[in-house]
């Protein structure tokens, strides 16, 4: 199966301009569409062993490559193999000793291991950890085989979210009221482990041409996402005291950082995030049950842009024109999908036109 992006260099130049709050010729947009795969049409390997779907290179890699071959990557969308093990969200918890089970061929889950906050387990990175070794083996296999595509780091998620996995979400929420003293030190220790894992992973993955994580934003400099979905459950004062120091440290650990702001309940922390001088941008996700189209959040996205931060947002194809009309194209990245390759190419032509129309109106 052949995986190829024809305009890679031009896409890289546009994304690099985005990182610098500039545009070359049009707004930056990631566009994907289904296409017929090329290749010999050989059947994909199957197994009844759920764990093998996550860990066996002979199964994981052909499935990932088949998906990439079936996808047209237009605009600033790059073909990127998912973080491995695929479907394993917040895998850092497993690297720190959490027990793992498999729910389906697409989902794995980790379980709490902190019963007593006064007696925390070892939260240091262990290069001999079973799940780290499995991840490393998969990344190395992908990197060695990658032809026409890139490889991203595992889904490490954020240190505060990892603490919620290790302690249990409900238990951690109660700890904020009953036993908060251990939280910030624990998050700090997990942050060090997070950084070490990211360093080890990028030594492998960036050999395929840039730094990638699950957002699939290209960068030729060290880059990563920041997250704290658990923050939706706590007040700004709690967030600022217990989580913000770790987030600020992460912005110093990695040169380029984009914060994953997920859902209306996370907006209460936006001012604190925008005040982080080294944070590059915000990815806005309306979240489950928000009940509003992405265009309803344009005032929020303007607020982010006015604070001097980059914006990354997904939106349906019909909303692209509105987003480009209402927001500054400099420092704006959109992600969308189309039904066909032809539709994707037509959309890119329109993005060029809409960007030019906005510039003309502004001038």
N, C-alpha and C positions, 0 to 999 in steps of 0.2 A: 504493500500500500504506500503510495507516494504522498508525502506531506510537504507542502511547499507554499511559501508566501512570496509573491512576486515583488512586492514593493517594500521589502523589509527596511532598507536603508532610509527611504523617504519617511516611513512610519516612525523610525527611530528619531529622525530629525524633528518631526512634529512633536513627539512626546518629550524630547529634551527641551524644546521650546516651551511646552506646557509646564514642565518643572520650573522653568524660569519666568513664568507668568507672561509668556509671549506667544504669538502665533506666527507661522510662516506664511500660509496662504488661506487657511480655513481653520475653524474650530476642530479640536481633537475629538474623535468619536470612534469607539470600538463597535464594530458591526459584525455579527456572525449570521450565517444562513446555512441551511442544509444543502449538501451537494452529493452527487454520486461519488462513492470512493473509487479510486483507481487501484489496480493491483490484480492479484491472481484470484481473488474471491475465495480464498481458502477459508474454511469454517474456523471459528474461534474455539479455543480450548474450553471445556466445561468440567465442572467438578461438583460433587455433593458436599465437599468439605468447605464450610463457610470461611474458615480461617484462611484457606488457600486463596480465596478471592481477594483477600487483603494483602497477602504476604508472598505468594509464589510469583517470582518474576516471569515464569513461563505462562502464567495466566494473566497477571496484572498488566504487563506491558502490551501484549497483543490487543487486549480489550481497549486500553487507553489509545493506542495508535489507530485502531479502527475508528474510534470516536473522532479523533483529530482528522483523519482522512475523510470522514463524512461531513466535515464542517468547513465552510468557506470563511476565511478570516480576512475581513475587509477593513479598510481604514487603518486604525491603530490597534486592531485586534491581532494578537500574535498566537500562533499555535503553541500551547504550553501544556505539557503533561501535568496532571493534578499532583498536589502534594501527596506523598505516600506515607503510610498505607492509605489508599484512596477511600474517601468517605469517613475517615477517622478524625472527627472534629476534636480540637483541644488535646491532641495526642501527648502533649507535654505531661499531662497527668499520669499517663502510662509510663513515660520515661522516669517519673519520680516514684513509681512503685504501685500505682493504682491497678487493681485487678480489672481485666478486660473480658467482655463477652460480645458476641456477635448477634445482632438482631435480624439481619437480612444480608443479602449480597451487597447492600449499599451503606449499611449503618453498623458502627461498632459503638460500644458504650464502656465507660470506665466508672469505677465505684469508689466511694469514699474510703479513706484509710485513717483519717484523723478522728479518733474517738475522744481523746483528751487533749485540748489545746495546750495544757501545761506540759505535755510530753509529746512534742512534735516528732515525726519521723525525720530521717535524713532528707533534706530538701536540696541536696547538692546534685549536680549532674554526674551520672555514673556512665561512663562510656561502655561499660560491660552490660548495661541494662538490656534485658531481652528484647524489648520493643524498640529501643534505639538501634540495636544491632540489625533487627529486621528492616527498619526504615533505611539505615545506611546501606544495607545490601541492595535494596530496591533502588535507591537514588543512584548508586554506583552503576547498577545494571542499566537504568534509563540513560544516564549520562554517556555510558560507553556506546549505547546503541542509537542514541538520538541522531536522527538524520532529517533536517528540515524543521525541527521543533526544539523547544526549550524545556527545561525541567524546573519546577518550583520547589521551594522548601516545604516540609510538612506543615500542617495546620497547627502551629504552636499555640494560637490564641493568645490571650493576655494573662499576665500573672494573677490578677485578681479573680479572673474567671477560673483559672486553674485551682486557686485556693478553694473556690466554691465546689469544684469537682472533688477535691481531696477531703474537704470537710463535710460536704453536703450543703445544698443551697439553703434549705430551711434552717439547718444548724448554724450556718454562717450568719444568716439574717438575725437569729436570736443572739448570737455572740456580739453583734454590734450594740445590743442593749445590755447584755448581761456580762460579757467577758471580752471587751474590745482590745485590751492591751496587747495581745499577741498578734493582732491582725496586720498592722503595718510591718513589724519585723518579719513575719512570715512571708508577706508579699515581697519584701525586699530580698529575702533569700531565694524565692522562686524567680524573681527578676534576674538574679545572677545566673541561675540555671537556664532560664529562657535565653539569655544572651549567649551562653556557651553553646547551647543547642543550635542557635541560629548561626553562630560562627562555624561550627563543624559542618552544618548542612550546606552553607553557601560555598564552602571550599569545594564541594562536589558539584552543586547545581550550576554555579556561575560559569563553569567551564563550557556550558552549552550556549553562552552568549547573553550575559546580563543577569541582573538580579530579579527574580520573580517570586511572588507568593500568590495566595489564592485569588487576589484581585486581578492578577495577570497584567499589571502595569509594568511596562519595560523601564528599566533604569540601568545605566552603565555604572552607577555608583551604588554603594550599599543602601538597600531600601527594604522596608518591612511595614506591615500593618500593625496598628496598636488597637487594643480592644478592652472593653470592660462592660460587657452586657449586664453583669450583676449590678452595676451602678444604677440601673433603673429602679432598684429596690431600696435605695438609700437616699438620704438628703444631701444637698450640696455641701453642708458642713462636714458630714461623714466622708463624703467622696474626697473633699479637699484635704482632710486630715490623713486618711488611711490609704487612698489610692493615687492621688495626684503626684506625690513625691516619686513614686515608682514610674509613673508615666513620663514625668519630666526627665527622669534618669534614662529611660529608654530613648528619648529624643536625642540624648547626647551619645548613647551607645551606638546608634545607627544613623548614618548621615541623612537619609531621607525617610520620613515617616508620614503615614496617612492614618488618621484615626477613623475607625469604623463606628459611626454614630447610628445606633439602631433603635428606631422607634420614638414616639412622642415623649415617653417617660425619660428618655435620655437627654432631652433638650435642656433640662434644668442644669445640666453640667456644661453646657456649651460655652458660656462665658469663661469658665476656668480653663477650658481647653484652648480657646482662642487666645488666651493670655500666655500660653506656652510659647516662648520666642522661637524655639527650634522646631516646633511642630510645623510640617509643611502644608498639610491639608486635611480635609474632612471628607470622608465618604458618607453620604446621607442615604439611609435606608428607611423608608417609612415604617417598616415593621408590620408584623401580622396584626390585622384588625384595625389598622389606622383609618381605613374607610375613606381615604382621600387619594385622588390622582397625584402623581408626582408634581404636576404643574401647580397644585395648591400650596406646595412648599417653596415656591419661588421666593417669597419674602425671607424665608429662613436661609436659602442659598445665597441671596443677596447679602444678608448679614454676615455670612462666612466670607464672601468675597470682599466686602467692605473692611473686614478685619485683616485683610492681606493674606488670606489662606487660599490654597487651591481647593477646588470643588470637584468631586467625582460622584456621579449619580447615574443610576440606571433609569431608563425611561422607555415606554413603548414607542414604536416607530412614529405613530401619529402625533406624538407630543414633542418630537425633536424640534420642529420649527418654532413652537412657542418657547421652548427652553432657550433656543439660540437668540430669539428676538428679545427676551426679557432679561437675559443674563449676559455679562461680559464674556466674550469668547476667550479672552486671555485668562489662562488659569482654570478653564472649564473643560472637564472631560466627561462625555456622556457615553453610555453603553446601551446598545439596543440590539434587537435581532430582527431579521426579515425572513420572509417565507421562501424566497428564492435568491439565487446569486444575482440575477438580473435586477431584482428589487433592491438589493444591497448596493449595487453599482449606481442605480438611479438615485438612491438616497444620498450617496456621497456627492454626486453632482449637485443635488439640491443644497447640501450643507455648504458647499463652496459658494453657491449663489446666495444663500441666506446670510452667510458670514459677510460676504461682500456688500449686500444690501444694508446690513446693520452698520458696517463701517462707513458707507456712503451717507447714511442718515445722520450718523454721529458727526461726520465731517461737515 
